[in-house]
Amino acid sequence: MRVLEAHEEFKQHIEAGASKVTALGLITMVVAFLLLASYFSQLLLPYVGGTRYQTVDLLNPALVVTQILLMILTAAWLYVGAVNYLFGRRLGRTVREIRASEKQLEKRIFGE
């Protein structure tokens, strides 16, 4: 009986972890997308708006390279968030399938 209780507790722990990973992945994707859009707009602004100089030269190669590197890092962060989100979704779906299989097995064993 204790084995069944431990097994059920383990499944609940996995379900809770799956929902947390899914939520974390979703939040990470939203934040990374906002950062990516912000960096992209800053990079595009001097070309579209015609403003070349403010306090700094917006077309300075070092600044442009830095912005591009930040965009690459943000895109990588977005990718990690998406992978975590998809993993959490798959894990949650797998747990639901296992629960359904357990119920079918219980019906076969106990004849309900």
Biopython code that builds the backbone (N, CA, C, O; Angstrom):
import numpy as np
from Bio.PDB.StructureBuilder import StructureBuilder

atoms = [
    (1, "MET", "N", (0.819, -1.185, 0.000)),
    (1, "MET", "CA", (0.000, 0.000, 0.000)),
    (1, "MET", "C", (0.868, 1.256, 0.000)),
    (1, "MET", "O", (0.544, 2.237, -0.669)),
    (2, "ARG", "N", (1.966, 1.227, 0.747)),
    (2, "ARG", "CA", (2.858, 2.379, 0.807)),
    (2, "ARG", "C", (3.517, 2.626, -0.549)),
    (2, "ARG", "O", (3.828, 3.766, -0.897)),
    (3, "VAL", "N", (3.727, 1.560, -1.303)),
    (3, "VAL", "CA", (4.332, 1.698, -2.626)),
    (3, "VAL", "C", (3.387, 2.466, -3.544)),
    (3, "VAL", "O", (3.815, 3.331, -4.308)),
    (4, "LEU", "N", (2.105, 2.141, -3.462)),
    (4, "LEU", "CA", (1.115, 2.842, -4.280)),
    (4, "LEU", "C", (1.025, 4.314, -3.895)),
    (4, "LEU", "O", (0.909, 5.187, -4.755)),
    (5, "GLU", "N", (1.079, 4.577, -2.592)),
    (5, "GLU", "CA", (1.044, 5.975, -2.139)),
    (5, "GLU", "C", (2.278, 6.733, -2.608)),
    (5, "GLU", "O", (2.175, 7.878, -3.049)),
    (6, "ALA", "N", (3.434, 6.107, -2.517)),
    (6, "ALA", "CA", (4.673, 6.745, -2.975)),
    (6, "ALA", "C", (4.633, 6.983, -4.487)),
    (6, "ALA", "O", (5.087, 8.015, -4.980)),
    (7, "HIS", "N", (4.082, 6.010, -5.206)),
    (7, "HIS", "CA", (3.968, 6.145, -6.654)),
    (7, "HIS", "C", (3.037, 7.308, -7.018)),
    (7, "HIS", "O", (3.341, 8.099, -7.912)),
    (8, "GLU", "N", (1.923, 7.401, -6.330)),
    (8, "GLU", "CA", (0.975, 8.495, -6.576)),
    (8, "GLU", "C", (1.602, 9.853, -6.236)),
    (8, "GLU", "O", (1.416, 10.827, -6.965)),
    (9, "GLU", "N", (2.332, 9.910, -5.143)),
    (9, "GLU", "CA", (3.015, 11.154, -4.758)),
    (9, "GLU", "C", (4.054, 11.544, -5.804)),
    (9, "GLU", "O", (4.212, 12.723, -6.124)),
    (10, "PHE", "N", (4.750, 10.563, -6.326)),
    (10, "PHE", "CA", (5.745, 10.815, -7.375)),
    (10, "PHE", "C", (5.083, 11.367, -8.632)),
    (10, "PHE", "O", (5.594, 12.302, -9.248)),
    (11, "LYS", "N", (3.953, 10.794, -9.009)),
    (11, "LYS", "CA", (3.232, 11.283, -10.193)),
    (11, "LYS", "C", (2.745, 12.714, -9.991)),
    (11, "LYS", "O", (2.815, 13.530, -10.911)),
    (12, "GLN", "N", (2.261, 13.017, -8.809)),
    (12, "GLN", "CA", (1.811, 14.380, -8.520)),
    (12, "GLN", "C", (2.979, 15.357, -8.577)),
    (12, "GLN", "O", (2.835, 16.485, -9.048)),
    (13, "HIS", "N", (4.129, 14.916, -8.097)),
    (13, "HIS", "CA", (5.331, 15.749, -8.146)),
    (13, "HIS", "C", (5.728, 16.024, -9.600)),
    (13, "HIS", "O", (6.103, 17.148, -9.935)),
    (14, "ILE", "N", (5.649, 15.019, -10.453)),
    (14, "ILE", "CA", (5.985, 15.181, -11.874)),
    (14, "ILE", "C", (4.984, 16.115, -12.548)),
    (14, "ILE", "O", (5.373, 16.958, -13.356)),
    (15, "GLU", "N", (3.710, 15.975, -12.226)),
    (15, "GLU", "CA", (2.692, 16.845, -12.809)),
    (15, "GLU", "C", (2.925, 18.296, -12.412)),
    (15, "GLU", "O", (2.821, 19.194, -13.247)),
    (16, "ALA", "N", (3.237, 18.526, -11.154)),
    (16, "ALA", "CA", (3.498, 19.891, -10.682)),
    (16, "ALA", "C", (4.741, 20.453, -11.361)),
    (16, "ALA", "O", (4.769, 21.621, -11.750)),
    (17, "GLY", "N", (5.762, 19.624, -11.502)),
    (17, "GLY", "CA", (6.985, 20.067, -12.181)),
    (17, "GLY", "C", (6.735, 20.390, -13.637)),
    (17, "GLY", "O", (7.289, 21.354, -14.167)),
    (18, "ALA", "N", (5.905, 19.592, -14.290)),
    (18, "ALA", "CA", (5.594, 19.833, -15.704)),
    (18, "ALA", "C", (4.872, 21.160, -15.879)),
    (18, "ALA", "O", (5.161, 21.903, -16.817)),
    (19, "SER", "N", (3.944, 21.462, -14.993)),
    (19, "SER", "CA", (3.229, 22.729, -15.126)),
    (19, "SER", "C", (4.143, 23.908, -14.825)),
    (19, "SER", "O", (4.009, 24.961, -15.448)),
    (20, "LYS", "N", (5.064, 23.755, -13.886)),
    (20, "LYS", "CA", (6.018, 24.831, -13.588)),
    (20, "LYS", "C", (6.967, 25.054, -14.757)),
    (20, "LYS", "O", (7.253, 26.197, -15.112)),
    (21, "VAL", "N", (7.456, 23.984, -15.354)),
    (21, "VAL", "CA", (8.357, 24.109, -16.502)),
    (21, "VAL", "C", (7.634, 24.761, -17.672)),
    (21, "VAL", "O", (8.214, 25.594, -18.369)),
    (22, "THR", "N", (6.388, 24.397, -17.895)),
    (22, "THR", "CA", (5.603, 24.995, -18.970)),
    (22, "THR", "C", (5.422, 26.493, -18.727)),
    (22, "THR", "O", (5.616, 27.296, -19.639)),
    (23, "ALA", "N", (5.057, 26.867, -17.522)),
    (23, "ALA", "CA", (4.866, 28.281, -17.198)),
    (23, "ALA", "C", (6.183, 29.050, -17.325)),
    (23, "ALA", "O", (6.210, 30.158, -17.861)),
    (24, "LEU", "N", (7.258, 28.466, -16.836)),
    (24, "LEU", "CA", (8.559, 29.122, -16.926)),
    (24, "LEU", "C", (8.978, 29.294, -18.383)),
    (24, "LEU", "O", (9.515, 30.337, -18.758)),
    (25, "GLY", "N", (8.739, 28.289, -19.190)),
    (25, "GLY", "CA", (9.056, 28.397, -20.611)),
    (25, "GLY", "C", (8.261, 29.492, -21.289)),
    (25, "GLY", "O", (8.796, 30.236, -22.111)),
    (26, "LEU", "N", (6.982, 29.597, -20.949)),
    (26, "LEU", "CA", (6.129, 30.623, -21.538)),
    (26, "LEU", "C", (6.583, 32.024, -21.120)),
    (26, "LEU", "O", (6.660, 32.926, -21.954)),
    (27, "ILE", "N", (6.877, 32.206, -19.850)),
    (27, "ILE", "CA", (7.362, 33.502, -19.361)),
    (27, "ILE", "C", (8.692, 33.848, -20.018)),
    (27, "ILE", "O", (8.902, 34.992, -20.422)),
    (28, "THR", "N", (9.583, 32.885, -20.129)),
    (28, "THR", "CA", (10.881, 33.116, -20.755)),
    (28, "THR", "C", (10.714, 33.530, -22.209)),
    (28, "THR", "O", (11.408, 34.430, -22.682)),
    (29, "MET", "N", (9.803, 32.883, -22.918)),
    (29, "MET", "CA", (9.589, 33.242, -24.324)),
    (29, "MET", "C", (9.048, 34.658, -24.463)),
    (29, "MET", "O", (9.462, 35.392, -25.361)),
    (30, "VAL", "N", (8.131, 35.051, -23.591)),
    (30, "VAL", "CA", (7.568, 36.408, -23.660)),
    (30, "VAL", "C", (8.648, 37.452, -23.398)),
    (30, "VAL", "O", (8.767, 38.424, -24.144)),
    (31, "VAL", "N", (9.429, 37.257, -22.349)),
    (31, "VAL", "CA", (10.487, 38.215, -22.016)),
    (31, "VAL", "C", (11.540, 38.263, -23.119)),
    (31, "VAL", "O", (11.970, 39.346, -23.515)),
    (32, "ALA", "N", (11.953, 37.115, -23.612)),
    (32, "ALA", "CA", (12.958, 37.078, -24.674)),
    (32, "ALA", "C", (12.435, 37.738, -25.948)),
    (32, "ALA", "O", (13.184, 38.434, -26.634)),
    (33, "PHE", "N", (11.157, 37.525, -26.272)),
    (33, "PHE", "CA", (10.594, 38.157, -27.453)),
    (33, "PHE", "C", (10.578, 39.675, -27.300)),
    (33, "PHE", "O", (10.897, 40.397, -28.245)),
    (34, "LEU", "N", (10.209, 40.164, -26.113)),
    (34, "LEU", "CA", (10.213, 41.614, -25.882)),
    (34, "LEU", "C", (11.621, 42.193, -25.990)),
    (34, "LEU", "O", (11.812, 43.264, -26.564)),
    (35, "LEU", "N", (12.597, 41.489, -25.442)),
    (35, "LEU", "CA", (13.982, 41.948, -25.561)),
    (35, "LEU", "C", (14.448, 41.945, -27.009)),
    (35, "LEU", "O", (15.097, 42.888, -27.461)),
    (36, "LEU", "N", (14.117, 40.894, -27.726)),
    (36, "LEU", "CA", (14.507, 40.795, -29.126)),
    (36, "LEU", "C", (13.885, 41.927, -29.942)),
    (36, "LEU", "O", (14.560, 42.537, -30.772)),
    (37, "ALA", "N", (12.617, 42.207, -29.714)),
    (37, "ALA", "CA", (11.953, 43.293, -30.431)),
    (37, "ALA", "C", (12.581, 44.637, -30.075)),
    (37, "ALA", "O", (12.748, 45.495, -30.942)),
    (38, "SER", "N", (12.929, 44.820, -28.810)),
    (38, "SER", "CA", (13.558, 46.068, -28.378)),
    (38, "SER", "C", (14.923, 46.260, -29.033)),
    (38, "SER", "O", (15.221, 47.341, -29.541)),
    (39, "TYR", "N", (15.744, 45.224, -29.023)),
    (39, "TYR", "CA", (17.069, 45.330, -29.641)),
    (39, "TYR", "C", (16.956, 45.548, -31.143)),
    (39, "TYR", "O", (17.712, 46.331, -31.717)),
    (40, "PHE", "N", (16.021, 44.863, -31.775)),
    (40, "PHE", "CA", (15.852, 45.007, -33.214)),
    (40, "PHE", "C", (15.404, 46.429, -33.571)),
    (40, "PHE", "O", (15.873, 47.007, -34.552)),
    (41, "SER", "N", (14.499, 46.980, -32.769)),
    (41, "SER", "CA", (14.031, 48.339, -33.043)),
    (41, "SER", "C", (15.155, 49.351, -32.846)),
    (41, "SER", "O", (15.245, 50.324, -33.595)),
    (42, "GLN", "N", (16.008, 49.137, -31.856)),
    (42, "GLN", "CA", (17.138, 50.044, -31.636)),
    (42, "GLN", "C", (18.127, 49.969, -32.792)),
    (42, "GLN", "O", (18.730, 50.974, -33.169)),
    (43, "LEU", "N", (18.288, 48.796, -33.339)),
    (43, "LEU", "CA", (19.205, 48.626, -34.465)),
    (43, "LEU", "C", (18.619, 49.250, -35.731)),
    (43, "LEU", "O", (19.359, 49.815, -36.537)),
    (44, "LEU", "N", (17.326, 49.158, -35.913)),
    (44, "LEU", "CA", (16.668, 49.657, -37.111)),
    (44, "LEU", "C", (16.405, 51.161, -37.071)),
    (44, "LEU", "O", (16.311, 51.798, -38.120)),
    (45, "LEU", "N", (16.287, 51.732, -35.881)),
    (45, "LEU", "CA", (15.909, 53.133, -35.712)),
    (45, "LEU", "C", (16.757, 54.121, -36.514)),
    (45, "LEU", "O", (16.181, 54.987, -37.173)),
    (46, "PRO", "N", (18.085, 54.045, -36.497)),
    (46, "PRO", "CA", (18.852, 55.044, -37.245)),
    (46, "PRO", "C", (18.676, 54.931, -38.759)),
    (46, "PRO", "O", (18.817, 55.922, -39.476)),
    (47, "TYR", "N", (18.373, 53.747, -39.238)),
    (47, "TYR", "CA", (18.187, 53.574, -40.674)),
    (47, "TYR", "C", (16.806, 54.072, -41.116)),
    (47, "TYR", "O", (16.676, 54.700, -42.167)),
    (48, "VAL", "N", (15.791, 53.793, -40.320)),
    (48, "VAL", "CA", (14.421, 54.151, -40.674)),
    (48, "VAL", "C", (14.111, 55.602, -40.303)),
    (48, "VAL", "O", (13.502, 56.329, -41.088)),
    (49, "GLY", "N", (14.524, 56.017, -39.121)),
    (49, "GLY", "CA", (14.189, 57.348, -38.627)),
    (49, "GLY", "C", (15.096, 58.461, -39.139)),
    (49, "GLY", "O", (14.757, 59.637, -39.013)),
    (50, "GLY", "N", (16.229, 58.113, -39.708)),
    (50, "GLY", "CA", (17.143, 59.114, -40.215)),
    (50, "GLY", "C", (17.980, 59.782, -39.134)),
    (50, "GLY", "O", (18.796, 60.652, -39.436)),
    (51, "THR", "N", (17.791, 59.391, -37.890)),
    (51, "THR", "CA", (18.579, 59.961, -36.800)),
    (51, "THR", "C", (19.875, 59.187, -36.697)),
    (51, "THR", "O", (19.903, 58.033, -36.269)),
    (52, "ARG", "N", (20.953, 59.852, -37.100)),
    (52, "ARG", "CA", (22.230, 59.174, -37.073)),
    (52, "ARG", "C", (22.992, 59.476, -35.797)),
    (52, "ARG", "O", (23.672, 58.599, -35.263)),
    (53, "TYR", "N", (22.893, 60.687, -35.303)),
    (53, "TYR", "CA", (23.652, 61.084, -34.119)),
    (53, "TYR", "C", (22.716, 61.537, -33.018)),
    (53, "TYR", "O", (21.778, 62.304, -33.237)),
    (54, "GLN", "N", (22.995, 61.051, -31.857)),
    (54, "GLN", "CA", (22.416, 61.603, -30.638)),
    (54, "GLN", "C", (23.625, 61.897, -29.768)),
    (54, "GLN", "O", (24.469, 62.716, -30.132)),
    (55, "THR", "N", (23.712, 61.253, -28.650)),
    (55, "THR", "CA", (24.898, 61.390, -27.831)),
    (55, "THR", "C", (26.011, 60.510, -28.366)),
    (55, "THR", "O", (27.193, 60.807, -28.195)),
    (56, "VAL", "N", (25.618, 59.421, -29.017)),
    (56, "VAL", "CA", (26.576, 58.487, -29.608)),
    (56, "VAL", "C", (26.227, 58.284, -31.075)),
    (56, "VAL", "O", (25.107, 58.560, -31.506)),
    (57, "ASP", "N", (27.191, 57.804, -31.822)),
    (57, "ASP", "CA", (26.958, 57.474, -33.221)),
    (57, "ASP", "C", (26.232, 56.130, -33.267)),
    (57, "ASP", "O", (26.805, 55.094, -32.932)),
    (58, "LEU", "N", (24.984, 56.156, -33.680)),
    (58, "LEU", "CA", (24.179, 54.942, -33.697)),
    (58, "LEU", "C", (24.613, 53.964, -34.776)),
    (58, "LEU", "O", (24.182, 52.811, -34.781)),
    (59, "LEU", "N", (25.460, 54.415, -35.687)),
    (59, "LEU", "CA", (25.981, 53.531, -36.723)),
    (59, "LEU", "C", (27.414, 53.090, -36.425)),
    (59, "LEU", "O", (28.089, 52.527, -37.287)),
    (60, "ASN", "N", (27.867, 53.346, -35.217)),
    (60, "ASN", "CA", (29.195, 52.916, -34.787)),
    (60, "ASN", "C", (29.257, 51.389, -34.889)),
    (60, "ASN", "O", (28.422, 50.697, -34.306)),
    (61, "PRO", "N", (30.236, 50.863, -35.621)),
    (61, "PRO", "CA", (30.304, 49.402, -35.798)),
    (61, "PRO", "C", (30.362, 48.629, -34.480)),
    (61, "PRO", "O", (29.771, 47.554, -34.373)),
    (62, "ALA", "N", (31.051, 49.152, -33.495)),
    (62, "ALA", "CA", (31.124, 48.454, -32.200)),
    (62, "ALA", "C", (29.745, 48.370, -31.553)),
    (62, "ALA", "O", (29.381, 47.341, -30.983)),
    (63, "LEU", "N", (28.983, 49.453, -31.644)),
    (63, "LEU", "CA", (27.642, 49.465, -31.072)),
    (63, "LEU", "C", (26.716, 48.516, -31.833)),
    (63, "LEU", "O", (25.934, 47.785, -31.224)),
    (64, "VAL", "N", (26.806, 48.528, -33.150)),
    (64, "VAL", "CA", (25.971, 47.651, -33.967)),
    (64, "VAL", "C", (26.304, 46.184, -33.684)),
    (64, "VAL", "O", (25.403, 45.356, -33.557)),
    (65, "VAL", "N", (27.596, 45.863, -33.585)),
    (65, "VAL", "CA", (28.007, 44.482, -33.296)),
    (65, "VAL", "C", (27.511, 44.069, -31.908)),
    (65, "VAL", "O", (27.046, 42.944, -31.720)),
    (66, "THR", "N", (27.611, 44.981, -30.942)),
    (66, "THR", "CA", (27.126, 44.676, -29.598)),
    (66, "THR", "C", (25.626, 44.393, -29.616)),
    (66, "THR", "O", (25.157, 43.450, -28.978)),
    (67, "GLN", "N", (24.876, 45.216, -30.351)),
    (67, "GLN", "CA", (23.436, 44.989, -30.431)),
    (67, "GLN", "C", (23.118, 43.664, -31.122)),
    (67, "GLN", "O", (22.199, 42.953, -30.715)),
    (68, "ILE", "N", (23.861, 43.343, -32.141)),
    (68, "ILE", "CA", (23.632, 42.073, -32.838)),
    (68, "ILE", "C", (23.946, 40.898, -31.917)),
    (68, "ILE", "O", (23.208, 39.913, -31.896)),
    (69, "LEU", "N", (25.032, 40.993, -31.158)),
    (69, "LEU", "CA", (25.365, 39.929, -30.201)),
    (69, "LEU", "C", (24.273, 39.779, -29.146)),
    (69, "LEU", "O", (23.909, 38.665, -28.770)),
    (70, "LEU", "N", (23.752, 40.916, -28.671)),
    (70, "LEU", "CA", (22.664, 40.850, -27.692)),
    (70, "LEU", "C", (21.418, 40.214, -28.312)),
    (70, "LEU", "O", (20.698, 39.474, -27.642)),
    (71, "MET", "N", (21.169, 40.499, -29.573)),
    (71, "MET", "CA", (20.026, 39.879, -30.249)),
    (71, "MET", "C", (20.225, 38.377, -30.388)),
    (71, "MET", "O", (19.276, 37.608, -30.234)),
    (72, "ILE", "N", (21.447, 37.953, -30.676)),
    (72, "ILE", "CA", (21.730, 36.516, -30.793)),
    (72, "ILE", "C", (21.535, 35.822, -29.446)),
    (72, "ILE", "O", (20.938, 34.747, -29.375)),
    (73, "LEU", "N", (22.045, 36.445, -28.376)),
    (73, "LEU", "CA", (21.863, 35.871, -27.043)),
    (73, "LEU", "C", (20.387, 35.814, -26.661)),
    (73, "LEU", "O", (19.929, 34.841, -26.060)),
    (74, "THR", "N", (19.654, 36.857, -27.012)),
    (74, "THR", "CA", (18.229, 36.876, -26.709)),
    (74, "THR", "C", (17.488, 35.808, -27.512)),
    (74, "THR", "O", (16.575, 35.162, -26.998)),
    (75, "ALA", "N", (17.881, 35.628, -28.764)),
    (75, "ALA", "CA", (17.262, 34.580, -29.582)),
    (75, "ALA", "C", (17.555, 33.202, -28.985)),
    (75, "ALA", "O", (16.691, 32.325, -28.990)),
    (76, "ALA", "N", (18.767, 33.014, -28.475)),
    (76, "ALA", "CA", (19.100, 31.745, -27.822)),
    (76, "ALA", "C", (18.242, 31.552, -26.579)),
    (76, "ALA", "O", (17.792, 30.441, -26.298)),
    (77, "TRP", "N", (18.014, 32.628, -25.837)),
    (77, "TRP", "CA", (17.167, 32.571, -24.644)),
    (77, "TRP", "C", (15.736, 32.226, -25.050)),
    (77, "TRP", "O", (15.064, 31.447, -24.374)),
    (78, "LEU", "N", (15.278, 32.802, -26.145)),
    (78, "LEU", "CA", (13.950, 32.495, -26.659)),
    (78, "LEU", "C", (13.858, 31.013, -27.039)),
    (78, "LEU", "O", (12.845, 30.367, -26.772)),
    (79, "TYR", "N", (14.901, 30.482, -27.652)),
    (79, "TYR", "CA", (14.934, 29.068, -28.030)),
    (79, "TYR", "C", (14.860, 28.178, -26.782)),
    (79, "TYR", "O", (14.110, 27.202, -26.761)),
    (80, "VAL", "N", (15.628, 28.510, -25.757)),
    (80, "VAL", "CA", (15.617, 27.715, -24.523)),
    (80, "VAL", "C", (14.229, 27.757, -23.894)),
    (80, "VAL", "O", (13.726, 26.738, -23.419)),
    (81, "GLY", "N", (13.614, 28.930, -23.893)),
    (81, "GLY", "CA", (12.259, 29.036, -23.358)),
    (81, "GLY", "C", (11.278, 28.181, -24.127)),
    (81, "GLY", "O", (10.417, 27.529, -23.536)),
    (82, "ALA", "N", (11.404, 28.180, -25.455)),
    (82, "ALA", "CA", (10.505, 27.377, -26.287)),
    (82, "ALA", "C", (10.718, 25.890, -26.039)),
    (82, "ALA", "O", (9.756, 25.126, -25.964)),
    (83, "VAL", "N", (11.972, 25.480, -25.912)),
    (83, "VAL", "CA", (12.265, 24.062, -25.651)),
    (83, "VAL", "C", (11.706, 23.652, -24.292)),
    (83, "VAL", "O", (11.122, 22.576, -24.161)),
    (84, "ASN", "N", (11.881, 24.507, -23.276)),
    (84, "ASN", "CA", (11.339, 24.195, -21.953)),
    (84, "ASN", "C", (9.818, 24.113, -21.985)),
    (84, "ASN", "O", (9.223, 23.227, -21.372)),
    (85, "TYR", "N", (9.201, 25.034, -22.696)),
    (85, "TYR", "CA", (7.742, 25.045, -22.806)),
    (85, "TYR", "C", (7.247, 23.760, -23.469)),
    (85, "TYR", "O", (6.319, 23.118, -22.977)),
    (86, "LEU", "N", (7.866, 23.393, -24.579)),
    (86, "LEU", "CA", (7.449, 22.178, -25.290)),
    (86, "LEU", "C", (7.703, 20.928, -24.455)),
    (86, "LEU", "O", (6.898, 19.997, -24.471)),
    (87, "PHE", "N", (8.823, 20.900, -23.722)),
    (87, "PHE", "CA", (9.111, 19.762, -22.851)),
    (87, "PHE", "C", (8.042, 19.641, -21.774)),
    (87, "PHE", "O", (7.545, 18.547, -21.507)),
    (88, "GLY", "N", (7.693, 20.756, -21.160)),
    (88, "GLY", "CA", (6.663, 20.729, -20.128)),
    (88, "GLY", "C", (5.330, 20.259, -20.659)),
    (88, "GLY", "O", (4.621, 19.506, -19.991)),
    (89, "ARG", "N", (4.982, 20.700, -21.858)),
    (89, "ARG", "CA", (3.721, 20.266, -22.471)),
    (89, "ARG", "C", (3.737, 18.763, -22.747)),
    (89, "ARG", "O", (2.764, 18.064, -22.464)),
    (90, "ARG", "N", (4.852, 18.266, -23.305)),
    (90, "ARG", "CA", (4.950, 16.828, -23.592)),
    (90, "ARG", "C", (4.896, 16.011, -22.306)),
    (90, "ARG", "O", (4.246, 14.967, -22.249)),
    (91, "LEU", "N", (5.582, 16.494, -21.281)),
    (91, "LEU", "CA", (5.599, 15.782, -20.003)),
    (91, "LEU", "C", (4.195, 15.728, -19.406)),
    (91, "LEU", "O", (3.768, 14.685, -18.910)),
    (92, "GLY", "N", (3.483, 16.842, -19.453)),
    (92, "GLY", "CA", (2.117, 16.861, -18.934)),
    (92, "GLY", "C", (1.200, 15.925, -19.708)),
    (92, "GLY", "O", (0.371, 15.231, -19.120)),
    (93, "ARG", "N", (1.353, 15.909, -21.033)),
    (93, "ARG", "CA", (0.535, 15.020, -21.866)),
    (93, "ARG", "C", (0.855, 13.552, -21.551)),
    (93, "ARG", "O", (-0.046, 12.716, -21.480)),
    (94, "THR", "N", (2.131, 13.253, -21.366)),
    (94, "THR", "CA", (2.535, 11.883, -21.047)),
    (94, "THR", "C", (1.962, 11.444, -19.704)),
    (94, "THR", "O", (1.510, 10.308, -19.562)),
    (95, "VAL", "N", (1.979, 12.333, -18.729)),
    (95, "VAL", "CA", (1.423, 11.987, -17.418)),
    (95, "VAL", "C", (-0.075, 11.737, -17.529)),
    (95, "VAL", "O", (-0.591, 10.807, -16.909)),
    (96, "ARG", "N", (-0.777, 12.547, -18.302)),
    (96, "ARG", "CA", (-2.221, 12.319, -18.490)),
    (96, "ARG", "C", (-2.475, 10.971, -19.158)),
    (96, "ARG", "O", (-3.403, 10.257, -18.780)),
    (97, "GLU", "N", (-1.657, 10.620, -20.145)),
    (97, "GLU", "CA", (-1.814, 9.320, -20.815)),
    (97, "GLU", "C", (-1.555, 8.175, -19.841)),
    (97, "GLU", "O", (-2.261, 7.166, -19.861)),
    (98, "ILE", "N", (-0.549, 8.330, -18.992)),
    (98, "ILE", "CA", (-0.239, 7.291, -18.001)),
    (98, "ILE", "C", (-1.392, 7.137, -17.024)),
    (98, "ILE", "O", (-1.760, 6.019, -16.663)),
    (99, "ARG", "N", (-1.962, 8.254, -16.597)),
    (99, "ARG", "CA", (-3.114, 8.182, -15.669)),
    (99, "ARG", "C", (-4.292, 7.462, -16.333)),
    (99, "ARG", "O", (-4.966, 6.652, -15.696)),
    (100, "ALA", "N", (-4.533, 7.757, -17.597)),
    (100, "ALA", "CA", (-5.636, 7.088, -18.306)),
    (100, "ALA", "C", (-5.358, 5.595, -18.425)),
    (100, "ALA", "O", (-6.264, 4.780, -18.253)),
    (101, "SER", "N", (-4.106, 5.231, -18.719)),
    (101, "SER", "CA", (-3.745, 3.809, -18.806)),
    (101, "SER", "C", (-3.905, 3.124, -17.458)),
    (101, "SER", "O", (-4.349, 1.978, -17.397)),
    (102, "GLU", "N", (-3.550, 3.807, -16.385)),
    (102, "GLU", "CA", (-3.710, 3.228, -15.049)),
    (102, "GLU", "C", (-5.179, 2.965, -14.741)),
    (102, "GLU", "O", (-5.524, 1.931, -14.170)),
    (103, "LYS", "N", (-6.037, 3.900, -15.120)),
    (103, "LYS", "CA", (-7.472, 3.708, -14.861)),
    (103, "LYS", "C", (-8.007, 2.519, -15.648)),
    (103, "LYS", "O", (-8.813, 1.746, -15.128)),
    (104, "GLN", "N", (-7.571, 2.363, -16.889)),
    (104, "GLN", "CA", (-7.993, 1.211, -17.685)),
    (104, "GLN", "C", (-7.489, -0.083, -17.067)),
    (104, "GLN", "O", (-8.213, -1.077, -17.013)),
    (105, "LEU", "N", (-6.249, -0.067, -16.603)),
    (105, "LEU", "CA", (-5.682, -1.256, -15.969)),
    (105, "LEU", "C", (-6.437, -1.600, -14.690)),
    (105, "LEU", "O", (-6.699, -2.772, -14.419)),
    (106, "GLU", "N", (-6.786, -0.588, -13.906)),
    (106, "GLU", "CA", (-7.558, -0.828, -12.684)),
    (106, "GLU", "C", (-8.917, -1.442, -13.016)),
    (106, "GLU", "O", (-9.386, -2.336, -12.311)),
    (107, "LYS", "N", (-9.549, -0.959, -14.095)),
    (107, "LYS", "CA", (-10.852, -1.507, -14.497)),
    (107, "LYS", "C", (-10.710, -2.975, -14.882)),
    (107, "LYS", "O", (-11.557, -3.801, -14.539)),
    (108, "ARG", "N", (-9.626, -3.296, -15.602)),
    (108, "ARG", "CA", (-9.424, -4.696, -16.010)),
    (108, "ARG", "C", (-9.130, -5.589, -14.819)),
    (108, "ARG", "O", (-9.622, -6.715, -14.739)),
    (109, "ILE", "N", (-8.325, -5.081, -13.893)),
    (109, "ILE", "CA", (-7.940, -5.890, -12.740)),
    (109, "ILE", "C", (-9.107, -6.087, -11.784)),
    (109, "ILE", "O", (-9.383, -7.206, -11.352)),
    (110, "PHE", "N", (-9.788, -5.001, -11.458)),
    (110, "PHE", "CA", (-10.858, -5.071, -10.468)),
    (110, "PHE", "C", (-12.228, -5.305, -11.083)),
    (110, "PHE", "O", (-13.210, -5.484, -10.363)),
    (111, "GLY", "N", (-12.300, -5.305, -12.398)),
    (111, "GLY", "CA", (-13.544, -5.619, -13.092)),
    (111, "GLY", "C", (-14.654, -4.620, -12.885)),
    (111, "GLY", "O", (-15.824, -5.001, -12.871)),
    (112, "GLU", "N", (-14.330, -3.373, -12.725)),
    (112, "GLU", "CA", (-15.363, -2.345, -12.495)),
    (112, "GLU", "C", (-15.947, -1.869, -13.773)),
    (112, "GLU", "O", (-16.827, -1.008, -13.767)),
]
sb = StructureBuilder()
sb.init_structure("model")
sb.init_model(0)
sb.init_chain("A")
sb.init_seg("    ")
for serial, (resi, resn, name, xyz) in enumerate(atoms, 1):
    if name == "N":
        sb.init_residue(resn, " ", resi, " ")
    sb.init_atom(name, np.array(xyz, "f"), 0.0, 1.0, " ", f" {name:<3s}", serial, name[0])
structure = sb.get_structure()
